Amino acid sequence: MLREVLLHASRSAGLRSFVETAPGSRQVVRRYVPGTRPEDALRACRDLTGQGLTTTLDHLGEDTTEPEQARAVRDAYVTVLRLLSDAGLTQGGRVEVSVKLSAVGQALGEDGEKIALENARAICEAAAAAGTTVTLDMEDHTTTDSTLFVLRELRRDFPWVGAVLQAYLYRTEGDCKDLAGEGSRVRLCKGAYKEPPSVAYQSASDVDRSYVRCLSVLMAGQGYPMVASHDPRIIDIAGALAVRHRRTPADHEYQMLYGIRPDEQRRLAGDGETVRVYVPYGEEWYGYLMRRLAERPANVAFFLRSLVSRG
Ligand SMILES: Cc1cc2nc3c(=O)[nH]c(=O)nc-3n(C[C@H](O)[C@H](O)[C@H](O)COP(=O)(O)OP(=O)(O)OC[C@H]3O[C@@H](n4cnc5c(N)ncnc54)[C@H](O)[C@@H]3O)c2cc1C
């Protein structure tokens, strides 16, 4: 129930403006978002790299409504990739970027998909020049087909472009089969949006079972599975599947979000696993923050107290 309210709130313009201007918001945001400027992102990536972790950088933004805004997001990615490259952080894909297609124009009417494809292509060119990769985030189910189409188009020129699949969707086991081939980078997550029973499992246990079925397909395949979860049981099962399929830390990785279970991120890396931290930065943190609170209702009381505090 609370999860649904928070996911609904993530799309509410009125609440957004209240939360963004509330005195205590920044304090909560800082736990999940290292800052608003490219330099903040760079600092976080450098710090995590120093801890033996790899990272994927997300310039926050979604649901872009103007073509100029989509171009600005594209340019922000190109700039940050250049900064990361100049700082020597992108070698071997140690720091890569994650892109939401809705931020680069996917929702701009009839031409949206084409605009998003062209902007994503420019980001891929900048990533190639920096010696690193791009992963396309996955948003709500109405965008899945379009995002997978853009992925296929981009992979013709940039075969290393990765995709995200969400275990809560009924279709995902089939998508995993389609994307389990050689060179295919797939991040598997549970899914963060509010989806109807017509397309998605509703109970946590059904989502977890689907996750394990999907991961089994990816681990048995020829691609590069990226296990995006903080769930200890999922992480244990991923480890067992990796052993069963004779995978090494060079052909799969674990991924977690910035600020969530940082000790576990370091423990896995210390055990020799490849661990990538998803680092969001930028002014548009509202929708991202609401989805993180929806995953962890225990944080909501802390959040509400912070909102009305002066901090
Ligand atoms: C690298 C990465 C990229 C992602 N990309 C996408 C994407 O493109 N599209 C998409 O729909 N979703 C994405 N997600 C979000 C994902 O779908 C889930 O909503 C999120 O990861 C929570 O699911 P979980 O697997 O961690 O398991 P859960 O069952 O939600 O959590 C397991 C445990 O992790 C800890 N935990 C989880 N969330 C939080 C939190 N917010 N605060 C504190 N502790 C927490 C708790 O200890 C909890 O018990 C991504 C997640 C990761 C890690």
PDBQT file of the ligand as one rigid body, heavy atoms in Angstrom, charges set to zero:
ROOT
HETATM    1  C1  LIG A 401      22.431  -1.303 -10.395  1.00  0.00    +0.000 C 
HETATM    2  C2  LIG A 401      20.933  -1.236 -10.401  1.00  0.00    +0.000 A 
HETATM    3  C3  LIG A 401      20.286  -0.713 -11.497  1.00  0.00    +0.000 A 
HETATM    4  C4  LIG A 401      18.894  -0.688 -11.550  1.00  0.00    +0.000 A 
HETATM    5  N1  LIG A 401      18.275  -0.285 -12.700  1.00  0.00    +0.000 NA
HETATM    6  C5  LIG A 401      16.928  -0.372 -12.782  1.00  0.00    +0.000 A 
HETATM    7  C6  LIG A 401      16.236  -0.115 -13.996  1.00  0.00    +0.000 A 
HETATM    8  O1  LIG A 401      16.837   0.212 -15.020  1.00  0.00    +0.000 OA
HETATM    9  N2  LIG A 401      14.885  -0.239 -14.011  1.00  0.00    +0.000 N 
HETATM   10  C7  LIG A 401      14.172  -0.619 -12.893  1.00  0.00    +0.000 A 
HETATM   11  O2  LIG A 401      12.951  -0.755 -12.975  1.00  0.00    +0.000 OA
HETATM   12  N3  LIG A 401      14.805  -0.849 -11.716  1.00  0.00    +0.000 NA
HETATM   13  C8  LIG A 401      16.147  -0.734 -11.633  1.00  0.00    +0.000 A 
HETATM   14  N4  LIG A 401      16.768  -1.003 -10.439  1.00  0.00    +0.000 N 
HETATM   15  C9  LIG A 401      15.967  -1.113  -9.189  1.00  0.00    +0.000 C 
HETATM   16  C10 LIG A 401      15.481  -2.526  -8.952  1.00  0.00    +0.000 C 
HETATM   17  O3  LIG A 401      14.509  -2.872  -9.911  1.00  0.00    +0.000 OA
HETATM   18  C11 LIG A 401      14.875  -2.682  -7.555  1.00  0.00    +0.000 C 
HETATM   19  O4  LIG A 401      13.789  -1.808  -7.407  1.00  0.00    +0.000 OA
HETATM   20  C12 LIG A 401      15.850  -2.434  -6.411  1.00  0.00    +0.000 C 
HETATM   21  O5  LIG A 401      17.130  -2.906  -6.721  1.00  0.00    +0.000 OA
HETATM   22  C13 LIG A 401      15.386  -3.146  -5.124  1.00  0.00    +0.000 C 
HETATM   23  O6  LIG A 401      15.324  -4.537  -5.346  1.00  0.00    +0.000 OA
HETATM   24  P1  LIG A 401      16.362  -5.590  -4.680  1.00  0.00    +0.000 P 
HETATM   25  O7  LIG A 401      16.680  -6.599  -5.714  1.00  0.00    +0.000 OA
HETATM   26  O8  LIG A 401      17.510  -4.882  -4.122  1.00  0.00    +0.000 OA
HETATM   27  O9  LIG A 401      15.538  -6.377  -3.597  1.00  0.00    +0.000 OA
HETATM   28  P2  LIG A 401      14.606  -5.918  -2.392  1.00  0.00    +0.000 P 
HETATM   29  O10 LIG A 401      13.860  -7.150  -2.020  1.00  0.00    +0.000 OA
HETATM   30  O11 LIG A 401      13.841  -4.685  -2.715  1.00  0.00    +0.000 OA
HETATM   31  O12 LIG A 401      15.656  -5.548  -1.265  1.00  0.00    +0.000 OA
HETATM   32  C14 LIG A 401      16.502  -6.492  -0.644  1.00  0.00    +0.000 C 
HETATM   33  C15 LIG A 401      17.233  -5.824   0.511  1.00  0.00    +0.000 C 
HETATM   34  O13 LIG A 401      18.065  -4.780   0.015  1.00  0.00    +0.000 OA
HETATM   35  C16 LIG A 401      18.049  -3.647   0.879  1.00  0.00    +0.000 C 
HETATM   36  N5  LIG A 401      17.412  -2.503   0.163  1.00  0.00    +0.000 N 
HETATM   37  C17 LIG A 401      16.764  -2.559  -1.017  1.00  0.00    +0.000 A 
HETATM   38  N6  LIG A 401      16.362  -1.326  -1.405  1.00  0.00    +0.000 NA
HETATM   39  C18 LIG A 401      16.755  -0.482  -0.429  1.00  0.00    +0.000 A 
HETATM   40  C19 LIG A 401      16.645   0.930  -0.235  1.00  0.00    +0.000 A 
HETATM   41  N7  LIG A 401      16.034   1.702  -1.142  1.00  0.00    +0.000 N 
HETATM   42  N8  LIG A 401      17.166   1.483   0.888  1.00  0.00    +0.000 NA
HETATM   43  C20 LIG A 401      17.810   0.705   1.788  1.00  0.00    +0.000 A 
HETATM   44  N9  LIG A 401      17.950  -0.640   1.667  1.00  0.00    +0.000 NA
HETATM   45  C21 LIG A 401      17.432  -1.221   0.583  1.00  0.00    +0.000 A 
HETATM   46  C22 LIG A 401      17.260  -4.082   2.077  1.00  0.00    +0.000 C 
HETATM   47  O14 LIG A 401      18.144  -4.652   3.001  1.00  0.00    +0.000 OA
HETATM   48  C23 LIG A 401      16.324  -5.133   1.513  1.00  0.00    +0.000 C 
HETATM   49  O15 LIG A 401      15.858  -6.019   2.481  1.00  0.00    +0.000 OA
HETATM   50  C24 LIG A 401      18.155  -1.102 -10.407  1.00  0.00    +0.000 A 
HETATM   51  C25 LIG A 401      18.809  -1.616  -9.292  1.00  0.00    +0.000 A 
HETATM   52  C26 LIG A 401      20.170  -1.697  -9.273  1.00  0.00    +0.000 A 
HETATM   53  C27 LIG A 401      20.851  -2.297  -8.075  1.00  0.00    +0.000 C 
ENDROOT
TORSDOF 0
